[in-house]
Amino acid sequence: MASLLVRVRLDWSDSTHYDPDRSLPCRVCATVTTMRDGRGDACHQSCAEDEIARELLGASLARVVDERVLR
Ligand SMILES: [Zn+2]
């Protein structure tokens, strides 16, 4: 069985990822935040990073399984 570790680090230093005027519930964990994702939705940076890491991990594990199938 393969073991994979996926870490995602986003660069959210751009001011578009921060709205100091409005705290809204994070779309992932529902805790309020002033951070915004690339679409402008309220989201913690760490939540967005974890979300992408989970997607990459799932896709990667599926690929490993596919390549192990005997033909
Ligand atoms: Zn969050």
N, CA, C, O and the ligand as a Tripos MOL2 file, in Angstrom:
@<TRIPOS>MOLECULE
protein
  285   283    72     0     0
PROTEIN
NO_CHARGES

@<TRIPOS>ATOM
      1 N           0.8490   -1.1890    0.0000 N.3       1 MET1
      2 CA          0.0000    0.0000    0.0000 C.3       1 MET1
      3 C           0.8850    1.2400    0.0000 C.2       1 MET1
      4 O           1.8370    1.3510    0.7730 O.2       1 MET1
      5 N           0.5540    2.1370   -0.8600 N.am      2 ALA2
      6 CA          1.3150    3.3850   -0.9670 C.3       2 ALA2
      7 C           0.9270    4.3380    0.1540 C.2       2 ALA2
      8 O          -0.2010    4.3260    0.6470 O.2       2 ALA2
      9 N           1.8670    5.1420    0.5330 N.am      3 SER3
     10 CA          1.6110    6.1710    1.5280 C.3       3 SER3
     11 C           1.9800    7.5150    0.9070 C.2       3 SER3
     12 O           3.0920    7.6960    0.4120 O.2       3 SER3
     13 N           1.0580    8.4330    0.9380 N.am      4 LEU4
     14 CA          1.2960    9.7470    0.3450 C.3       4 LEU4
     15 C           1.0610   10.8400    1.3760 C.2       4 LEU4
     16 O           0.1840   10.7290    2.2330 O.2       4 LEU4
     17 N           1.8500   11.8880    1.2780 N.am      5 LEU5
     18 CA          1.6710   13.0640    2.1140 C.3       5 LEU5
     19 C           1.5740   14.2660    1.1830 C.2       5 LEU5
     20 O           2.4800   14.5140    0.3870 O.2       5 LEU5
     21 N           0.4840   15.0090    1.2810 N.am      6 VAL6
     22 CA          0.2870   16.1780    0.4280 C.3       6 VAL6
     23 C           0.1870   17.4080    1.3130 C.2       6 VAL6
     24 O          -0.6420   17.4730    2.2210 O.2       6 VAL6
     25 N           1.0310   18.3690    1.0410 N.am      7 ARG7
     26 CA          0.9680   19.6490    1.7440 C.3       7 ARG7
     27 C           0.8110   20.7460    0.7140 C.2       7 ARG7
     28 O           1.5450   20.7930   -0.2730 O.2       7 ARG7
     29 N          -0.1450   21.6230    0.9420 N.am      8 VAL8
     30 CA         -0.3900   22.7380    0.0340 C.3       8 VAL8
     31 C          -0.1420   24.0320    0.7930 C.2       8 VAL8
     32 O          -0.6270   24.2160    1.9090 O.2       8 VAL8
     33 N           0.6030   24.9070    0.1840 N.am      9 ARG9
     34 CA          0.8490   26.2150    0.7810 C.3       9 ARG9
     35 C           0.4700   27.2780   -0.2490 C.2       9 ARG9
     36 O           1.1360   27.4250   -1.2730 O.2       9 ARG9
     37 N          -0.6030   28.0150    0.0290 N.am     10 LEU10
     38 CA         -1.0640   29.0620   -0.8810 C.3      10 LEU10
     39 C          -0.4350   30.3940   -0.5020 C.2      10 LEU10
     40 O          -0.1880   30.6700    0.6720 O.2      10 LEU10
     41 N          -0.1820   31.2050   -1.5070 N.am     11 ASP11
     42 CA          0.3090   32.5580   -1.2680 C.3      11 ASP11
     43 C          -0.8890   33.5040   -1.2890 C.2      11 ASP11
     44 O          -1.3710   33.8940   -2.3520 O.2      11 ASP11
     45 N          -1.3510   33.8600   -0.1160 N.am     12 TRP12
     46 CA         -2.4900   34.7680    0.0070 C.3      12 TRP12
     47 C          -2.0200   36.1310    0.5110 C.2      12 TRP12
     48 O          -2.7600   36.8070    1.2250 O.2      12 TRP12
     49 N          -0.8270   36.5390    0.1600 N.am     13 SER13
     50 CA         -0.3130   37.8280    0.6100 C.3      13 SER13
     51 C          -0.9810   38.9900   -0.1200 C.2      13 SER13
     52 O          -0.9020   40.1370    0.3200 O.2      13 SER13
     53 N          -1.6370   38.6830   -1.2360 N.am     14 ASP14
     54 CA         -2.3480   39.7140   -1.9830 C.3      14 ASP14
     55 C          -3.5280   40.2360   -1.1570 C.2      14 ASP14
     56 O          -4.2000   39.4650   -0.4730 O.2      14 ASP14
     57 N          -3.7720   41.5340   -1.2210 N.am     15 SER15
     58 CA         -4.8240   42.1550   -0.4050 C.3      15 SER15
     59 C          -6.2280   41.6760   -0.7650 C.2      15 SER15
     60 O          -7.1540   41.8520    0.0270 O.2      15 SER15
     61 N          -6.4070   41.0720   -1.9440 N.am     16 THR16
     62 CA         -7.7390   40.5840   -2.3200 C.3      16 THR16
     63 C          -8.1830   39.4210   -1.4360 C.2      16 THR16
     64 O          -9.3590   39.0570   -1.4360 O.2      16 THR16
     65 N          -7.2510   38.8360   -0.6830 N.am     17 HIS17
     66 CA         -7.5980   37.7080    0.1900 C.3      17 HIS17
     67 C          -7.9640   38.1610    1.6090 C.2      17 HIS17
     68 O          -8.0880   37.3470    2.5240 O.2      17 HIS17
     69 N          -8.1310   39.4680    1.7660 N.am     18 TYR18
     70 CA         -8.4130   39.9830    3.1030 C.3      18 TYR18
     71 C          -9.4700   41.0830    3.0090 C.2      18 TYR18
     72 O          -9.3100   42.0510    2.2650 O.2      18 TYR18
     73 N         -10.5470   40.9210    3.7700 N.am     19 ASP19
     74 CA        -11.6090   41.9280    3.8170 C.3      19 ASP19
     75 C         -11.7490   42.3950    5.2650 C.2      19 ASP19
     76 O         -12.4650   41.7740    6.0500 O.2      19 ASP19
     77 N         -11.0660   43.4920    5.6240 N.am     20 PRO20
     78 CA        -11.0630   43.9340    7.0190 C.3      20 PRO20
     79 C         -12.4130   44.4520    7.4880 C.2      20 PRO20
     80 O         -12.6200   44.6330    8.6880 O.2      20 PRO20
     81 N         -13.3180   44.6890    6.5760 N.am     21 ASP21
     82 CA        -14.6030   45.2810    6.9390 C.3      21 ASP21
     83 C         -15.7050   44.2760    7.2570 C.2      21 ASP21
     84 O         -16.7080   44.6280    7.8770 O.2      21 ASP21
     85 N         -15.5220   43.0190    6.8310 N.am     22 ARG22
     86 CA        -16.6020   42.0500    7.0360 C.3      22 ARG22
     87 C         -16.0730   40.6890    7.4360 C.2      22 ARG22
     88 O         -15.2650   40.0930    6.7240 O.2      22 ARG22
     89 N         -16.5290   40.1980    8.5780 N.am     23 SER23
     90 CA        -16.2600   38.8230    8.9820 C.3      23 SER23
     91 C         -17.4480   37.9740    8.5570 C.2      23 SER23
     92 O         -18.5920   38.2820    8.8910 O.2      23 SER23
     93 N         -17.1790   36.9270    7.8340 N.am     24 LEU24
     94 CA        -18.2310   36.0290    7.3630 C.3      24 LEU24
     95 C         -17.8450   34.5860    7.6990 C.2      24 LEU24
     96 O         -16.6670   34.2890    7.9000 O.2      24 LEU24
     97 N         -18.8400   33.6870    7.7600 N.am     25 PRO25
     98 CA        -18.5290   32.2790    8.0350 C.3      25 PRO25
     99 C         -17.6800   31.6670    6.9240 C.2      25 PRO25
    100 O         -17.9880   31.8120    5.7410 O.2      25 PRO25
    101 N         -16.6360   30.9980    7.3080 N.am     26 CYS26
    102 CA        -15.7850   30.2790    6.3550 C.3      26 CYS26
    103 C         -16.6310   29.2230    5.6400 C.2      26 CYS26
    104 O         -17.4280   28.5310    6.2740 O.2      26 CYS26
    105 N         -16.4610   29.1020    4.3440 N.am     27 ARG27
    106 CA        -17.2640   28.1380    3.5750 C.3      27 ARG27
    107 C         -16.8860   26.6940    3.8920 C.2      27 ARG27
    108 O         -17.6210   25.7750    3.5330 O.2      27 ARG27
    109 N         -15.7540   26.4780    4.5570 N.am     28 VAL28
    110 CA        -15.3220   25.1200    4.8970 C.3      28 VAL28
    111 C         -15.6850   24.7640    6.3380 C.2      28 VAL28
    112 O         -16.3060   23.7300    6.5830 O.2      28 VAL28
    113 N         -15.2970   25.6210    7.2990 N.am     29 CYS29
    114 CA        -15.4650   25.2590    8.7100 C.3      29 CYS29
    115 C         -16.5290   26.0900    9.4390 C.2      29 CYS29
    116 O         -16.8550   25.8080   10.5920 O.2      29 CYS29
    117 N         -17.0620   27.1030    8.7710 N.am     30 ALA30
    118 CA        -18.1560   27.9310    9.3040 C.3      30 ALA30
    119 C         -17.7440   28.8870   10.4280 C.2      30 ALA30
    120 O         -18.5870   29.6200   10.9450 O.2      30 ALA30
    121 N         -16.4820   28.8910   10.8080 N.am     31 THR31
    122 CA        -15.9880   29.8690   11.7730 C.3      31 THR31
    123 C         -15.7610   31.1870   11.0300 C.2      31 THR31
    124 O         -15.2600   31.1900    9.9060 O.2      31 THR31
    125 N         -16.1310   32.3050   11.6570 N.am     32 VAL32
    126 CA        -16.0470   33.5750   10.9390 C.3      32 VAL32
    127 C         -14.5890   33.9450   10.6340 C.2      32 VAL32
    128 O         -13.6670   33.6490   11.3930 O.2      32 VAL32
    129 N         -14.4350   34.5990    9.4970 N.am     33 THR33
    130 CA        -13.1050   35.0060    9.0380 C.3      33 THR33
    131 C         -13.1970   36.2360    8.1430 C.2      33 THR33
    132 O         -14.2200   36.4880    7.5070 O.2      33 THR33
    133 N         -12.1220   36.9810    8.1100 N.am     34 THR34
    134 CA        -12.0220   38.1040    7.1770 C.3      34 THR34
    135 C         -11.2310   37.6980    5.9290 C.2      34 THR34
    136 O         -11.0370   38.5120    5.0260 O.2      34 THR34
    137 N         -10.7790   36.4500    5.8780 N.am     35 MET35
    138 CA        -10.0270   35.9700    4.7220 C.3      35 MET35
    139 C         -10.9860   35.6010    3.5870 C.2      35 MET35
    140 O         -12.1270   35.2080    3.8290 O.2      35 MET35
    141 N         -10.5080   35.7330    2.3530 N.am     36 ARG36
    142 CA        -11.3060   35.4040    1.1730 C.3      36 ARG36
    143 C         -10.4960   34.5080    0.2460 C.2      36 ARG36
    144 O          -9.2840   34.6660    0.1020 O.2      36 ARG36
    145 N         -11.2000   33.5550   -0.3840 N.am     37 ASP37
    146 CA        -10.5030   32.6800   -1.3300 C.3      37 ASP37
    147 C         -10.4180   33.3570   -2.7020 C.2      37 ASP37
    148 O         -10.7820   34.5240   -2.8440 O.2      37 ASP37
    149 N          -9.9500   32.6450   -3.6820 N.am     38 GLY38
    150 CA         -9.7580   33.2010   -5.0140 C.3      38 GLY38
    151 C         -11.0400   33.6370   -5.6920 C.2      38 GLY38
    152 O         -11.0110   34.4480   -6.6190 O.2      38 GLY38
    153 N         -12.1700   33.1030   -5.2340 N.am     39 ARG39
    154 CA        -13.4730   33.4970   -5.7930 C.3      39 ARG39
    155 C         -14.1290   34.5870   -4.9800 C.2      39 ARG39
    156 O         -15.2210   35.0470   -5.3170 O.2      39 ARG39
    157 N         -13.4680   35.0100   -3.9010 N.am     40 GLY40
    158 CA        -14.0300   36.0560   -3.0530 C.3      40 GLY40
    159 C         -14.9150   35.5260   -1.9460 C.2      40 GLY40
    160 O         -15.5050   36.3140   -1.2070 O.2      40 GLY40
    161 N         -15.0250   34.2120   -1.8100 N.am     41 ASP41
    162 CA        -15.8300   33.6120   -0.7360 C.3      41 ASP41
    163 C         -15.0200   33.5820    0.5560 C.2      41 ASP41
    164 O         -13.8000   33.4220    0.5280 O.2      41 ASP41
    165 N         -15.7060   33.7380    1.6890 N.am     42 ALA42
    166 CA        -15.0380   33.6940    2.9890 C.3      42 ALA42
    167 C         -14.4240   32.3110    3.2020 C.2      42 ALA42
    168 O         -15.1050   31.2930    3.0720 O.2      42 ALA42
    169 N         -13.1420   32.2840    3.5270 N.am     43 CYS43
    170 CA        -12.4400   31.0060    3.7060 C.3      43 CYS43
    171 C         -11.1000   31.2640    4.3780 C.2      43 CYS43
    172 O         -10.3620   32.1640    3.9790 O.2      43 CYS43
    173 N         -10.7880   30.4700    5.4020 N.am     44 HIS44
    174 CA         -9.4630   30.5480    6.0030 C.3      44 HIS44
    175 C          -8.4320   30.0080    5.0120 C.2      44 HIS44
    176 O          -8.7220   29.1060    4.2270 O.2      44 HIS44
    177 N          -7.2500   30.5630    5.0600 N.am     45 GLN45
    178 CA         -6.1830   30.0580    4.1920 C.3      45 GLN45
    179 C          -5.9080   28.5880    4.4940 C.2      45 GLN45
    180 O          -5.7570   27.7800    3.5780 O.2      45 GLN45
    181 N          -5.8430   28.2460    5.7770 N.am     46 SER46
    182 CA         -5.5450   26.8580    6.1420 C.3      46 SER46
    183 C          -6.6580   25.9100    5.6800 C.2      46 SER46
    184 O          -6.3840   24.7710    5.3000 O.2      46 SER46
    185 N          -7.9100   26.3770    5.7120 N.am     47 CYS47
    186 CA         -9.0190   25.5410    5.2370 C.3      47 CYS47
    187 C          -8.9070   25.3160    3.7270 C.2      47 CYS47
    188 O          -9.1210   24.2020    3.2490 O.2      47 CYS47
    189 N          -8.5730   26.3680    2.9800 N.am     48 ALA48
    190 CA         -8.4050   26.2320    1.5310 C.3      48 ALA48
    191 C          -7.2380   25.3020    1.2090 C.2      48 ALA48
    192 O          -7.3220   24.4920    0.2860 O.2      48 ALA48
    193 N          -6.1510   25.4210    1.9700 N.am     49 GLU49
    194 CA         -4.9850   24.5670    1.7440 C.3      49 GLU49
    195 C          -5.3260   23.1070    2.0410 C.2      49 GLU49
    196 O          -4.9480   22.2110    1.2860 O.2      49 GLU49
    197 N          -6.0390   22.8740    3.1370 N.am     50 ASP50
    198 CA         -6.4320   21.5000    3.4770 C.3      50 ASP50
    199 C          -7.3750   20.9220    2.4250 C.2      50 ASP50
    200 O          -7.2760   19.7490    2.0660 O.2      50 ASP50
    201 N          -8.2840   21.7520    1.9390 N.am     51 GLU51
    202 CA         -9.2520   21.2990    0.9410 C.3      51 GLU51
    203 C          -8.5260   20.8470   -0.3320 C.2      51 GLU51
    204 O          -8.8170   19.7790   -0.8710 O.2      51 GLU51
    205 N          -7.5940   21.6550   -0.8030 N.am     52 ILE52
    206 CA         -6.8390   21.3140   -2.0070 C.3      52 ILE52
    207 C          -5.9890   20.0750   -1.7530 C.2      52 ILE52
    208 O          -5.8980   19.1970   -2.6110 O.2      52 ILE52
    209 N          -5.3690   20.0000   -0.5850 N.am     53 ALA53
    210 CA         -4.5350   18.8350   -0.2570 C.3      53 ALA53
    211 C          -5.3680   17.5550   -0.2610 C.2      53 ALA53
    212 O          -4.9210   16.5220   -0.7580 O.2      53 ALA53
    213 N          -6.5830   17.6260    0.2960 N.am     54 ARG54
    214 CA         -7.4450   16.4370    0.2910 C.3      54 ARG54
    215 C          -7.8010   16.0200   -1.1330 C.2      54 ARG54
    216 O          -7.8060   14.8310   -1.4500 O.2      54 ARG54
    217 N          -8.0990   17.0010   -1.9950 N.am     55 GLU55
    218 CA         -8.4360   16.6850   -3.3870 C.3      55 GLU55
    219 C          -7.2380   16.0530   -4.1040 C.2      55 GLU55
    220 O          -7.3840   15.0650   -4.8240 O.2      55 GLU55
    221 N          -6.0570   16.6360   -3.8980 N.am     56 LEU56
    222 CA         -4.8540   16.0870   -4.5300 C.3      56 LEU56
    223 C          -4.5420   14.6990   -4.0080 C.2      56 LEU56
    224 O          -4.1440   13.8190   -4.7710 O.2      56 LEU56
    225 N          -4.7200   14.4990   -2.7100 N.am     57 LEU57
    226 CA         -4.4590   13.1950   -2.1170 C.3      57 LEU57
    227 C          -5.4040   12.1460   -2.6920 C.2      57 LEU57
    228 O          -4.9760   11.0480   -3.0480 O.2      57 LEU57
    229 N          -6.6810   12.4830   -2.7830 N.am     58 GLY58
    230 CA         -7.6590   11.5410   -3.3310 C.3      58 GLY58
    231 C          -7.3330   11.1740   -4.7650 C.2      58 GLY58
    232 O          -7.3820   10.0020   -5.1370 O.2      58 GLY58
    233 N          -7.0000   12.1700   -5.5690 N.am     59 ALA59
    234 CA         -6.6690   11.9180   -6.9690 C.3      59 ALA59
    235 C          -5.3880   11.1030   -7.0800 C.2      59 ALA59
    236 O          -5.2750   10.2220   -7.9320 O.2      59 ALA59
    237 N          -4.4330   11.4000   -6.2190 N.am     60 SER60
    238 CA         -3.1550   10.6900   -6.2660 C.3      60 SER60
    239 C          -3.3170    9.2380   -5.8500 C.2      60 SER60
    240 O          -2.7460    8.3450   -6.4760 O.2      60 SER60
    241 N          -4.0930    8.9940   -4.7960 N.am     61 LEU61
    242 CA         -4.3120    7.6150   -4.3490 C.3      61 LEU61
    243 C          -5.0340    6.8170   -5.4270 C.2      61 LEU61
    244 O          -4.7100    5.6530   -5.6600 O.2      61 LEU61
    245 N          -6.0140    7.4410   -6.0870 N.am     62 ALA62
    246 CA         -6.7330    6.7530   -7.1560 C.3      62 ALA62
    247 C          -5.7810    6.3990   -8.2860 C.2      62 ALA62
    248 O          -5.8860    5.3230   -8.8740 O.2      62 ALA62
    249 N          -4.8630    7.2890   -8.5880 N.am     63 ARG63
    250 CA         -3.8930    7.0330   -9.6550 C.3      63 ARG63
    251 C          -2.9560    5.8890   -9.2890 C.2      63 ARG63
    252 O          -2.6250    5.0500  -10.1270 O.2      63 ARG63
    253 N          -2.5340    5.8660   -8.0290 N.am     64 VAL64
    254 CA         -1.6570    4.7730   -7.5810 C.3      64 VAL64
    255 C          -2.3990    3.4490   -7.6970 C.2      64 VAL64
    256 O          -1.8270    2.4600   -8.1550 O.2      64 VAL64
    257 N          -3.6580    3.4190   -7.2900 N.am     65 VAL65
    258 CA         -4.4420    2.1980   -7.3630 C.3      65 VAL65
    259 C          -4.6030    1.7670   -8.8230 C.2      65 VAL65
    260 O          -4.4580    0.5870   -9.1430 O.2      65 VAL65
    261 N          -4.9060    2.7300   -9.7170 N.am     66 ASP66
    262 CA         -5.0530    2.4160  -11.1410 C.3      66 ASP66
    263 C          -3.8020    1.7880  -11.7180 C.2      66 ASP66
    264 O          -3.8850    0.8370  -12.4950 O.2      66 ASP66
    265 N          -2.6470    2.3080  -11.3480 N.am     67 GLU67
    266 CA         -1.3950    1.8070  -11.9130 C.3      67 GLU67
    267 C          -1.0160    0.4500  -11.3510 C.2      67 GLU67
    268 O          -0.1480   -0.2280  -11.9010 O.2      67 GLU67
    269 N          -1.6570    0.0450  -10.2620 N.am     68 ARG68
    270 CA         -1.3600   -1.2660   -9.6640 C.3      68 ARG68
    271 C          -2.2430   -2.3680  -10.2110 C.2      68 ARG68
    272 O          -2.0210   -3.5400   -9.9070 O.2      68 ARG68
    273 N          -3.2460   -2.0200  -11.0160 N.am     69 VAL69
    274 CA         -4.1470   -3.0230  -11.5660 C.3      69 VAL69
    275 C          -3.4190   -3.8190  -12.6450 C.2      69 VAL69
    276 O          -2.8360   -3.2530  -13.5700 O.2      69 VAL69
    277 N          -3.4660   -5.1380  -12.5100 N.am     70 LEU70
    278 CA         -2.8190   -6.0010  -13.4980 C.3      70 LEU70
    279 C          -3.6710   -6.0680  -14.7520 C.2      70 LEU70
    280 O          -4.8970   -6.1420  -14.6720 O.2      70 LEU70
    281 N          -3.0350   -6.0430  -15.8920 N.am     71 ARG71
    282 CA         -3.7600   -6.1120  -17.1740 C.3      71 ARG71
    283 C          -3.4700   -7.3990  -17.8820 C.2      71 ARG71
    284 O          -3.9890   -7.6340  -18.9730 O.2      71 ARG71
    285 ZN        -12.2290   27.7170    7.9130 Zn       72 ZN72
@<TRIPOS>BOND
     1     1     2 1
     2     2     3 1
     3     3     4 2
     4     3     5 am
     5     5     6 1
     6     6     7 1
     7     7     8 2
     8     7     9 am
     9     9    10 1
    10    10    11 1
    11    11    12 2
    12    11    13 am
    13    13    14 1
    14    14    15 1
    15    15    16 2
    16    15    17 am
    17    17    18 1
    18    18    19 1
    19    19    20 2
    20    19    21 am
    21    21    22 1
    22    22    23 1
    23    23    24 2
    24    23    25 am
    25    25    26 1
    26    26    27 1
    27    27    28 2
    28    27    29 am
    29    29    30 1
    30    30    31 1
    31    31    32 2
    32    31    33 am
    33    33    34 1
    34    34    35 1
    35    35    36 2
    36    35    37 am
    37    37    38 1
    38    38    39 1
    39    39    40 2
    40    39    41 am
    41    41    42 1
    42    42    43 1
    43    43    44 2
    44    43    45 am
    45    45    46 1
    46    46    47 1
    47    47    48 2
    48    47    49 am
    49    49    50 1
    50    50    51 1
    51    51    52 2
    52    51    53 am
    53    53    54 1
    54    54    55 1
    55    55    56 2
    56    55    57 am
    57    57    58 1
    58    58    59 1
    59    59    60 2
    60    59    61 am
    61    61    62 1
    62    62    63 1
    63    63    64 2
    64    63    65 am
    65    65    66 1
    66    66    67 1
    67    67    68 2
    68    67    69 am
    69    69    70 1
    70    70    71 1
    71    71    72 2
    72    71    73 am
    73    73    74 1
    74    74    75 1
    75    75    76 2
    76    75    77 am
    77    77    78 1
    78    78    79 1
    79    79    80 2
    80    79    81 am
    81    81    82 1
    82    82    83 1
    83    83    84 2
    84    83    85 am
    85    85    86 1
    86    86    87 1
    87    87    88 2
    88    87    89 am
    89    89    90 1
    90    90    91 1
    91    91    92 2
    92    91    93 am
    93    93    94 1
    94    94    95 1
    95    95    96 2
    96    95    97 am
    97    97    98 1
    98    98    99 1
    99    99   100 2
   100    99   101 am
   101   101   102 1
   102   102   103 1
   103   103   104 2
   104   103   105 am
   105   105   106 1
   106   106   107 1
   107   107   108 2
   108   107   109 am
   109   109   110 1
   110   110   111 1
   111   111   112 2
   112   111   113 am
   113   113   114 1
   114   114   115 1
   115   115   116 2
   116   115   117 am
   117   117   118 1
   118   118   119 1
   119   119   120 2
   120   119   121 am
   121   121   122 1
   122   122   123 1
   123   123   124 2
   124   123   125 am
   125   125   126 1
   126   126   127 1
   127   127   128 2
   128   127   129 am
   129   129   130 1
   130   130   131 1
   131   131   132 2
   132   131   133 am
   133   133   134 1
   134   134   135 1
   135   135   136 2
   136   135   137 am
   137   137   138 1
   138   138   139 1
   139   139   140 2
   140   139   141 am
   141   141   142 1
   142   142   143 1
   143   143   144 2
   144   143   145 am
   145   145   146 1
   146   146   147 1
   147   147   148 2
   148   147   149 am
   149   149   150 1
   150   150   151 1
   151   151   152 2
   152   151   153 am
   153   153   154 1
   154   154   155 1
   155   155   156 2
   156   155   157 am
   157   157   158 1
   158   158   159 1
   159   159   160 2
   160   159   161 am
   161   161   162 1
   162   162   163 1
   163   163   164 2
   164   163   165 am
   165   165   166 1
   166   166   167 1
   167   167   168 2
   168   167   169 am
   169   169   170 1
   170   170   171 1
   171   171   172 2
   172   171   173 am
   173   173   174 1
   174   174   175 1
   175   175   176 2
   176   175   177 am
   177   177   178 1
   178   178   179 1
   179   179   180 2
   180   179   181 am
   181   181   182 1
   182   182   183 1
   183   183   184 2
   184   183   185 am
   185   185   186 1
   186   186   187 1
   187   187   188 2
   188   187   189 am
   189   189   190 1
   190   190   191 1
   191   191   192 2
   192   191   193 am
   193   193   194 1
   194   194   195 1
   195   195   196 2
   196   195   197 am
   197   197   198 1
   198   198   199 1
   199   199   200 2
   200   199   201 am
   201   201   202 1
   202   202   203 1
   203   203   204 2
   204   203   205 am
   205   205   206 1
   206   206   207 1
   207   207   208 2
   208   207   209 am
   209   209   210 1
   210   210   211 1
   211   211   212 2
   212   211   213 am
   213   213   214 1
   214   214   215 1
   215   215   216 2
   216   215   217 am
   217   217   218 1
   218   218   219 1
   219   219   220 2
   220   219   221 am
   221   221   222 1
   222   222   223 1
   223   223   224 2
   224   223   225 am
   225   225   226 1
   226   226   227 1
   227   227   228 2
   228   227   229 am
   229   229   230 1
   230   230   231 1
   231   231   232 2
   232   231   233 am
   233   233   234 1
   234   234   235 1
   235   235   236 2
   236   235   237 am
   237   237   238 1
   238   238   239 1
   239   239   240 2
   240   239   241 am
   241   241   242 1
   242   242   243 1
   243   243   244 2
   244   243   245 am
   245   245   246 1
   246   246   247 1
   247   247   248 2
   248   247   249 am
   249   249   250 1
   250   250   251 1
   251   251   252 2
   252   251   253 am
   253   253   254 1
   254   254   255 1
   255   255   256 2
   256   255   257 am
   257   257   258 1
   258   258   259 1
   259   259   260 2
   260   259   261 am
   261   261   262 1
   262   262   263 1
   263   263   264 2
   264   263   265 am
   265   265   266 1
   266   266   267 1
   267   267   268 2
   268   267   269 am
   269   269   270 1
   270   270   271 1
   271   271   272 2
   272   271   273 am
   273   273   274 1
   274   274   275 1
   275   275   276 2
   276   275   277 am
   277   277   278 1
   278   278   279 1
   279   279   280 2
   280   279   281 am
   281   281   282 1
   282   282   283 1
   283   283   284 2
@<TRIPOS>SUBSTRUCTURE
     1 MET1         2 RESIDUE 1 A MET
     2 ALA2         6 RESIDUE 1 A ALA
     3 SER3        10 RESIDUE 1 A SER
     4 LEU4        14 RESIDUE 1 A LEU
     5 LEU5        18 RESIDUE 1 A LEU
     6 VAL6        22 RESIDUE 1 A VAL
     7 ARG7        26 RESIDUE 1 A ARG
     8 VAL8        30 RESIDUE 1 A VAL
     9 ARG9        34 RESIDUE 1 A ARG
    10 LEU10       38 RESIDUE 1 A LEU
    11 ASP11       42 RESIDUE 1 A ASP
    12 TRP12       46 RESIDUE 1 A TRP
    13 SER13       50 RESIDUE 1 A SER
    14 ASP14       54 RESIDUE 1 A ASP
    15 SER15       58 RESIDUE 1 A SER
    16 THR16       62 RESIDUE 1 A THR
    17 HIS17       66 RESIDUE 1 A HIS
    18 TYR18       70 RESIDUE 1 A TYR
    19 ASP19       74 RESIDUE 1 A ASP
    20 PRO20       78 RESIDUE 1 A PRO
    21 ASP21       82 RESIDUE 1 A ASP
    22 ARG22       86 RESIDUE 1 A ARG
    23 SER23       90 RESIDUE 1 A SER
    24 LEU24       94 RESIDUE 1 A LEU
    25 PRO25       98 RESIDUE 1 A PRO
    26 CYS26      102 RESIDUE 1 A CYS
    27 ARG27      106 RESIDUE 1 A ARG
    28 VAL28      110 RESIDUE 1 A VAL
    29 CYS29      114 RESIDUE 1 A CYS
    30 ALA30      118 RESIDUE 1 A ALA
    31 THR31      122 RESIDUE 1 A THR
    32 VAL32      126 RESIDUE 1 A VAL
    33 THR33      130 RESIDUE 1 A THR
    34 THR34      134 RESIDUE 1 A THR
    35 MET35      138 RESIDUE 1 A MET
    36 ARG36      142 RESIDUE 1 A ARG
    37 ASP37      146 RESIDUE 1 A ASP
    38 GLY38      150 RESIDUE 1 A GLY
    39 ARG39      154 RESIDUE 1 A ARG
    40 GLY40      158 RESIDUE 1 A GLY
    41 ASP41      162 RESIDUE 1 A ASP
    42 ALA42      166 RESIDUE 1 A ALA
    43 CYS43      170 RESIDUE 1 A CYS
    44 HIS44      174 RESIDUE 1 A HIS
    45 GLN45      178 RESIDUE 1 A GLN
    46 SER46      182 RESIDUE 1 A SER
    47 CYS47      186 RESIDUE 1 A CYS
    48 ALA48      190 RESIDUE 1 A ALA
    49 GLU49      194 RESIDUE 1 A GLU
    50 ASP50      198 RESIDUE 1 A ASP
    51 GLU51      202 RESIDUE 1 A GLU
    52 ILE52      206 RESIDUE 1 A ILE
    53 ALA53      210 RESIDUE 1 A ALA
    54 ARG54      214 RESIDUE 1 A ARG
    55 GLU55      218 RESIDUE 1 A GLU
    56 LEU56      222 RESIDUE 1 A LEU
    57 LEU57      226 RESIDUE 1 A LEU
    58 GLY58      230 RESIDUE 1 A GLY
    59 ALA59      234 RESIDUE 1 A ALA
    60 SER60      238 RESIDUE 1 A SER
    61 LEU61      242 RESIDUE 1 A LEU
    62 ALA62      246 RESIDUE 1 A ALA
    63 ARG63      250 RESIDUE 1 A ARG
    64 VAL64      254 RESIDUE 1 A VAL
    65 VAL65      258 RESIDUE 1 A VAL
    66 ASP66      262 RESIDUE 1 A ASP
    67 GLU67      266 RESIDUE 1 A GLU
    68 ARG68      270 RESIDUE 1 A ARG
    69 VAL69      274 RESIDUE 1 A VAL
    70 LEU70      278 RESIDUE 1 A LEU
    71 ARG71      282 RESIDUE 1 A ARG
    72 ZN72       285 GROUP 0 **** ****
